[in-house]
Amino acid sequence: MPAPSRHSRLSADGPVLDGIPEHGRVPRYYAVKVELLAVIAELGEGAALPTERELCERFEVSRATVRQAVAELVLEGKLSRRQGSGTYVAGPKLVQPLALVSYTEGLRRQGIRPGRAVITLERRPAGSALAADLQVTSDAEVIHIERVLLADEERVGLESTYLLASRFPTLLEVFSPEQSLYTCLSEQLGVVFDGAEERVETVLATPREALLIGTNPALPMLLTHRVSWGPDGAPFERVRSLYRGDRLSFLTRLGRAAG
């Protein structure tokens, strides 16, 4: 398969330039990947990708080359594999705002139906790491809510929320695990979120997490850690959210820095 011209296939938003080494020789799998992006655009969301054999004949390459190109596009969320069915063009990634809004609100703004499946609902001692984040002693009791995150019934993440039990003594009595926790806190318990600190990193899921989310353990995941506080400046919540990297992206709006 001939490599794309260094100039003829470049575009402002395309991936090709990033894939061309300085010596100018494009890896064969990457040239196939570029061609597959065009095929994906033509097929449209939900369409089945041609078989490996058809792609090998079309691009005049080996099965190993096609498999590597397809595997990268699956990891990037451009394609999705269905067990026993084939490979299909994936839909656009969900966008979660990095702001003081709930997962529920973020999806509803995109016309997507959010959902949750409860895994854990318990009271437990904070422990040293959590206690440091919440500025309490390690034996302080916290409420732990762990839920699988759904988007139109598709599993896309796993969320663990820890709240100070002393601050929310009636939470488990008024909270329905299927609803938005933030809605419950603000509307039923009068909680005001004044600020939060959030950190984002990439990780691999543990075997347990991969099983709960229903994903490949080798798939890159997006992990967020959030500590929230009220008007008094005292932290009362820590949230650890793990999202599928092939199905979700983050969005934040930046303003001009002062000074």
C-alpha positions in Angstrom: 0.0 0.0 0.0 1.6 3.3 -1.0 2.1 5.8 1.8 0.1 9.1 1.7 1.9 12.1 0.3 3.3 14.3 3.1 1.5 17.3 1.8 -1.5 16.0 -0.1 -3.3 14.4 2.9 -2.6 17.0 5.6 -5.4 18.9 7.1 -5.7 21.3 10.1 -7.7 18.8 12.1 -6.4 15.5 10.8 -4.1 13.0 12.5 -1.7 12.4 9.6 1.0 14.8 10.3 1.4 13.6 13.9 1.9 10.1 12.5 4.7 10.9 10.0 8.2 10.5 11.4 10.9 12.9 10.5 12.4 10.4 8.0 9.1 10.5 6.1 8.3 6.8 6.1 4.8 6.2 7.4 4.2 2.9 9.2 2.0 0.7 7.1 -0.6 0.1 9.8 -0.9 3.9 10.3 -1.5 4.5 6.6 -4.3 1.9 6.9 -5.6 3.6 10.0 -5.8 6.9 8.1 -7.7 5.3 5.3 -10.0 3.6 7.8 -10.9 7.0 9.2 -12.2 8.0 5.8 -14.2 4.7 5.6 -15.7 5.4 9.0 -16.8 8.8 8.0 -18.5 7.4 4.9 -20.2 4.6 6.7 -21.6 6.7 9.6 -22.5 5.8 13.2 -23.7 2.3 13.8 -22.6 0.9 10.5 -20.7 -2.4 10.3 -17.0 -2.3 9.3 -16.1 -4.5 6.4 -14.5 -7.8 7.3 -10.8 -8.2 7.9 -10.5 -10.1 4.6 -12.3 -7.3 2.7 -10.0 -4.7 4.3 -6.9 -6.7 3.5 -7.9 -7.0 -0.1 -8.9 -3.3 -0.3 -5.6 -2.0 1.2 -3.4 -4.8 -0.1 -1.9 -5.5 3.4 -1.7 -8.4 5.8 -4.3 -9.3 8.5 -1.8 -8.3 11.2 -1.6 -4.8 9.7 -5.4 -4.4 9.5 -5.8 -5.7 13.1 -3.3 -3.2 14.5 -5.0 -0.3 12.7 -8.5 -1.5 13.9 -7.3 -2.1 17.5 -6.0 1.5 17.8 -9.3 2.9 16.5 -11.2 0.8 19.0 -9.0 2.1 21.8 -9.6 5.7 20.6 -13.4 5.1 20.6 -13.8 5.4 16.8 -14.9 1.8 16.5 -16.6 -0.7 18.8 -16.4 -4.4 18.9 -19.5 -6.5 19.6 -18.9 -10.1 20.8 -19.9 -12.6 18.1 -21.2 -9.8 15.8 -18.4 -7.7 14.4 -16.9 -4.2 14.5 -19.0 -1.2 14.1 -18.6 2.6 13.8 -18.9 4.1 17.3 -21.0 7.1 18.1 -19.4 10.4 19.3 -17.9 10.5 22.8 -19.9 11.7 25.7 -18.8 15.1 27.1 -18.6 15.6 30.8 -18.0 19.2 31.9 -15.3 19.8 34.5 -17.5 22.0 36.6 -19.7 21.9 39.7 -22.5 20.0 37.9 -23.6 16.4 38.4 -23.1 13.5 36.0 -26.8 13.5 35.6 -27.0 17.2 34.5 -24.0 16.8 32.2 -25.6 14.0 30.2 -29.1 15.5 30.1 -27.6 18.6 28.5 -26.6 16.3 25.6 -30.0 14.7 25.3 -28.7 11.4 26.8 -30.5 9.5 29.5 -28.3 9.0 32.6 -28.6 6.1 34.9 -26.9 4.3 37.8 -26.6 0.8 39.2 -25.8 0.6 42.9 -22.9 -1.6 44.0 -22.1 -0.4 47.5 -24.1 1.7 50.1 -22.5 1.6 53.5 -21.1 3.4 56.5 -17.4 2.9 57.3 -14.4 4.6 59.0 -12.6 7.1 56.8 -9.1 5.7 57.0 -6.0 7.8 56.8 -6.0 8.9 53.2 -9.7 9.9 53.0 -9.4 11.5 56.4 -6.6 13.7 55.2 -8.7 14.9 52.3 -11.8 15.6 54.4 -9.7 17.0 57.3 -11.1 14.6 59.9 -9.7 11.8 62.1 -9.2 8.4 60.5 -11.9 6.9 62.6 -14.5 9.4 61.6 -17.5 7.7 59.9 -18.2 8.3 56.2 -21.1 7.3 53.9 -19.7 5.4 50.9 -21.9 5.3 47.8 -20.5 3.3 44.8 -22.5 3.1 41.6 -21.9 2.1 38.0 -22.6 5.0 35.7 -24.9 4.4 32.7 -25.6 6.5 29.6 -28.7 5.3 27.6 -28.3 1.9 29.5 -24.6 1.6 28.4 -22.1 1.2 31.2 -19.5 4.0 30.9 -18.0 4.5 34.4 -17.8 3.7 38.1 -18.3 6.4 40.8 -17.4 6.2 44.5 -18.6 9.0 46.7 -17.6 9.5 50.3 -19.5 12.0 52.5 -19.0 12.9 56.2 -21.7 11.0 58.1 -21.7 13.5 60.9 -22.7 16.3 58.4 -25.4 14.2 56.7 -26.9 12.0 59.4 -30.2 11.6 57.5 -28.8 11.1 54.0 -29.4 7.3 53.7 -33.0 7.9 54.8 -33.9 10.4 52.0 -31.5 9.4 49.2 -32.6 7.0 46.4 -29.4 5.5 44.9 -30.8 5.8 41.3 -31.3 9.5 41.6 -28.7 12.3 41.3 -26.9 12.6 44.6 -26.2 16.3 44.0 -29.9 17.0 43.5 -30.7 15.2 46.7 -28.0 17.1 48.7 -29.1 20.5 47.4 -32.9 20.1 47.3 -33.6 17.8 50.2 -30.7 18.6 52.6 -30.0 22.2 51.6 -26.3 21.7 50.8 -24.5 24.5 49.0 -21.4 23.6 46.9 -19.1 26.6 47.1 -16.0 25.1 45.4 -14.1 21.9 44.5 -10.7 20.7 43.5 -10.5 18.1 40.8 -7.6 16.1 39.4 -7.7 14.1 36.2 -5.3 11.3 35.2 -5.2 8.2 32.9 -5.1 4.7 34.4 -6.0 1.1 33.7 -9.0 -0.4 35.5 -8.5 -3.1 38.1 -10.0 -6.5 37.3 -12.9 -5.7 39.6 -13.5 -2.3 38.0 -13.3 -3.7 34.5 -15.8 -6.4 35.4 -18.3 -3.8 36.9 -17.9 -1.4 33.9 -17.9 -4.2 31.4 -14.7 -3.2 29.6 -11.4 -4.6 28.6 -8.8 -4.2 31.4 -6.3 -3.0 28.8 -8.5 -0.1 27.8 -7.2 3.3 29.0 -9.5 4.9 31.5 -10.0 8.5 32.7 -9.9 8.9 36.5 -11.0 12.0 38.3 -10.6 12.8 42.0 -12.7 15.6 43.4 -12.9 17.1 46.9 -15.8 19.5 47.4 -16.5 22.1 50.1 -19.2 24.5 51.3 -19.3 28.2 52.0 -17.5 27.6 55.3 -14.5 26.2 53.4 -14.6 22.8 55.1 -14.5 19.8 52.8 -17.4 17.3 53.1 -17.2 15.2 50.0 -14.6 13.2 48.0 -15.5 11.5 44.7 -13.5 9.1 42.7 -14.9 8.6 39.2 -13.5 6.2 36.6 -14.7 6.6 33.0 -14.1 4.6 29.9 -11.6 6.5 27.8 -13.2 5.3 24.5 -16.6 6.7 25.5 -16.1 9.9 27.4 -14.1 13.2 27.1 -13.9 16.2 29.4 -14.7 19.8 28.7 -13.8 22.9 30.6 -14.1 26.6 29.8 -11.0 28.8 30.5 -11.1 32.5 31.3 -8.4 35.0 31.1 -6.1 34.9 34.1 -5.9 38.0 36.3 -2.7 39.9 36.8 
